[in-house]
Amino acid sequence: MIRRILFWKYGPAVSDKNNLVETLRFRFQELKAACPGLLEVQVEPTLPGSTHDIALLCTFSDRAALDAYQFNPRHLSLRAEISYQLRDRVCADVELPG
């Protein structure tokens, strides 16, 4: 399995952070249904003192599922849609043991 972890900072246009988190949770759950091999999705605000404001955690069945997700049209559309609300993206992919 592959775990993808992303962090962002809120962009200056974000006025309702709680609403953005809820919207992203909903939208990424929709995306999960459209991406075979995307097993889990979580969107959470980070704790105070963190370097970034929001985290996305995804679990994929394997590398092929992650690669397919990267180019899924619904993923690309969502990514473009949220790009003005989030900035300073950090991403790491980790292969989980077992």
PERA-V396108 format. One record per backbone hydrogen bond with DSSP energy under -0.5 kcal/mol. NH is the residue of the N-H (numbers start at 1). CO is the residue of the C=O. If there is no record, write none. Layout:
nh-><NH NH>
co-><CO CO>
This chain:
nh-><2 3 4 4 5 6 7 8 9 11 14 15 17 20 21 22 23 24 25 26 27 28 29 30 31 32 33 34 34 35 35 36 38 39 39 40 42 44 46 50 53 54 55 56 57 58 59 60 61 66 67 68 69 70 71 71 72 76 77 78 79 80 81 82 83 85 86 87 90 92 94 96 96>
co-><60 94 2 58 92 56 90 54 87 85 11 13 15 16 17 18 19 20 21 22 23 24 25 26 27 28 29 30 31 31 32 34 35 37 59 59 57 55 53 47 8 8 44 6 42 4 40 2 37 62 63 64 65 66 67 68 69 72 73 74 75 76 77 78 79 82 82 9 7 5 3 1 94>
